[in-house]
Amino acid sequence: MNKLKQAVDYFVRYLKPYWKGLLFAAVFTLAGTYAQIKAPLYLGDAVSGLTKYLTASFTPGAHASLQDFYKALVGMVIFYLLSEIGLVLSGLVISRISSDSVGEMRLGLFANLQRKTIRYFDSHQDGKILSLFTSDLDNVFNAMNSAVFQIFSQGVLFLGIIWMMLEKSLTMALVTMALSPFAVIVALSIVNKARKQIERQQQATGDLNGYINEQLSGQAVLLAEGRQQASVEAFGPFNEEVRKASQKGQFFSGLLSPLMQGFSLLNLAIVIFFGSWLVLHNGMDKAAGLSLIVVFVTYSQQYFQPISQLTAIYNPLQLAITGANRIRDVEEKPNEVNGGKKQAGPLKEGVVLSHVDFAYQPARPILKDVSIDVKKEQMVALVGPTGSGKTTVMNLLNRFYDLNGGKITYDGTPLQDFDLTSLRNRVGIVLQESVVFSKSIRENIAFGKPEASLEEVKEAAKQANIHDFIMSLPDGYDTKVTGADNLFSTGQKQLLSIARTILTNPDLLILDEATANVDTVTEERIQAAMENVMRDRTSFVIAHRLKTILSADQIVVLKDGQVIEKGSHAQLIAEKGFYSELYYNQMVFD
Ligand SMILES: Nc1ncnc2c1ncn2[C@@H]1O[C@H](COP(=O)(O)OP(=O)(O)OP(=O)(O)O)[C@@H](O)[C@H]1O
């Protein structure tokens, strides 16, 4: 119930601005439905008129006229036409409102995700986040577009028919409605069975997608290990589960319509039988009797339509409620806190980490009592075995996460006192795995400073040693990078990323040296680019190369989340500790 309320709140929030349109749709639906339930009465009058005409034609001396018949026929056509117009118009308004409001929901969701903390993305798979935009919002759209409209129009139709039938004849109305409790029970049990299969199908599809995702992202390993056939074979059971669940789901969903049709036909026979019995045994006027039967035949046909439609939309509605709740869950996850008001200015003194404790998960401390003091324009090289916490230190400097203990200050002010954007504008990051967006090379370099002129972009690229490569491409700086393109090697991507950082002219630089897949020429280029970007800047570098480490003002050695040694290369070698062992074993420097 709580989930339903949450979903309703969500829909109401996005539909509120469209109240006028919804009102129009409601009025059109009411008018259309009214015309739809009124039309059978004219059909009854037409039958009555025709019967009177036929009776009079066979009665000598009687005046036979088809006027009533024609009048009723015209009335019937007009009312059916009005009903179509009303329902089509309301359908159009509803579909417009659905697509507009779902567009706003999509925008709201995306904007919301942009405010989430890095922790949110750590604990949610990309595929799951993407499915919020695809399957969940699709389900919401389908429900808004058809289910909401159906609930309203079919609900009104259902009540309207009952009302008309009661007005016309209480006995016939009760006869027409007699079968409906059975029909509802049967319909609900089918819908329930279909729902279970739909849930099973969704689960199976999720598992299948997960498997495909994993196998495609590990394609290179599959090829290298010759596991393609095994991969196809393992795909089989996932595929089979989806097939089975969707087949059963379709079976049950498909059963609903013919069964309701069956009920409707059975009802038709009952209505005709009792109608004729009433006419024959109550000495009713022939014309009125026939008219009554025809009217109820039509109503009995119409009466089962809302029952089957309303039960059929139960499942799409359920999916939409689940979808809306999933989207709301995103809204409820914590956003990045921008508590500080201070604007970070150019760095004057330096950055200090003092007694920093940090854990990604409460039970597993990662950094323990880490203290590092870096003065303006100094360079700190972080070294240490894999998993020792080097990247974690970098993540904290940019305030991707908040600390569990201790503090980090920028010119003496704790990071959380700064306005986040102003702080991050002062910090530049070059990650080991550089990100290239589906834009032109120029836009990629100017990502953090879109207003940069082409000259500035070129200058940054020159300093990053990637200008010549860009100029060798047919479209130069206008070359579009598409997702599928493997335009850049890992090293070149890092050069591009360095150019991007140079352009934003950060005060504090965080750099993770690329180690993998870099040939010696590119390595030299990266080295030179790094020297350019680090010149006259305060920087933290996760260093893998000897040259970088030797030129550092300070080397900080991390092990198991603790600083175990600190000092210049000469000092640390003289200490003959962990660093000198690393150095002599060449473990980090090859
Ligand atoms: N987002 C995360 N959520 C939970 N634990 C994490 C997360 N990122 C890193 N860790 C854990 O924190 C520890 C330190 O990781 P970190 O990436 O800082 O090490 P590192 O020294 O940079 O390693 P490497 O040299 O291999 O990049 C590791 O044990 C890792 O499992």
PDBQT file of the ligand as one rigid body, heavy atoms in Angstrom, charges set to zero:
ROOT
HETATM    1  N1  LIG A 601      34.451   2.034  -4.543  1.00  0.00    +0.000 N 
HETATM    2  C1  LIG A 601      34.924   1.156  -3.658  1.00  0.00    +0.000 A 
HETATM    3  N2  LIG A 601      34.108   0.517  -2.814  1.00  0.00    +0.000 NA
HETATM    4  C2  LIG A 601      34.592  -0.362  -1.912  1.00  0.00    +0.000 A 
HETATM    5  N3  LIG A 601      35.897  -0.653  -1.778  1.00  0.00    +0.000 NA
HETATM    6  C3  LIG A 601      36.758  -0.052  -2.592  1.00  0.00    +0.000 A 
HETATM    7  C4  LIG A 601      36.328   0.901  -3.575  1.00  0.00    +0.000 A 
HETATM    8  N4  LIG A 601      37.410   1.346  -4.241  1.00  0.00    +0.000 NA
HETATM    9  C5  LIG A 601      38.473   0.712  -3.698  1.00  0.00    +0.000 A 
HETATM   10  N5  LIG A 601      38.095  -0.107  -2.709  1.00  0.00    +0.000 N 
HETATM   11  C6  LIG A 601      38.961  -0.942  -1.859  1.00  0.00    +0.000 C 
HETATM   12  O1  LIG A 601      39.899  -0.074  -1.228  1.00  0.00    +0.000 OA
HETATM   13  C7  LIG A 601      41.187  -0.658  -1.189  1.00  0.00    +0.000 C 
HETATM   14  C8  LIG A 601      42.196   0.349  -1.712  1.00  0.00    +0.000 C 
HETATM   15  O2  LIG A 601      41.926   0.544  -3.080  1.00  0.00    +0.000 OA
HETATM   16  P1  LIG A 601      42.679   1.630  -3.966  1.00  0.00    +0.000 P 
HETATM   17  O3  LIG A 601      42.067   1.619  -5.309  1.00  0.00    +0.000 OA
HETATM   18  O4  LIG A 601      42.727   2.917  -3.227  1.00  0.00    +0.000 OA
HETATM   19  O5  LIG A 601      44.143   1.003  -4.010  1.00  0.00    +0.000 OA
HETATM   20  P2  LIG A 601      45.383   1.403  -4.930  1.00  0.00    +0.000 P 
HETATM   21  O6  LIG A 601      46.545   1.504  -4.024  1.00  0.00    +0.000 OA
HETATM   22  O7  LIG A 601      45.066   2.602  -5.742  1.00  0.00    +0.000 OA
HETATM   23  O8  LIG A 601      45.516   0.125  -5.861  1.00  0.00    +0.000 OA
HETATM   24  P3  LIG A 601      46.054   0.000  -7.382  1.00  0.00    +0.000 P 
HETATM   25  O9  LIG A 601      47.512   0.315  -7.364  1.00  0.00    +0.000 OA
HETATM   26  O10 LIG A 601      45.799  -1.444  -7.706  1.00  0.00    +0.000 OA
HETATM   27  O11 LIG A 601      45.231   0.941  -8.203  1.00  0.00    +0.000 OA
HETATM   28  C9  LIG A 601      41.102  -1.935  -2.002  1.00  0.00    +0.000 C 
HETATM   29  O12 LIG A 601      41.105  -3.021  -1.100  1.00  0.00    +0.000 OA
HETATM   30  C10 LIG A 601      39.788  -1.867  -2.718  1.00  0.00    +0.000 C 
HETATM   31  O13 LIG A 601      39.192  -3.133  -2.730  1.00  0.00    +0.000 OA
ENDROOT
TORSDOF 0
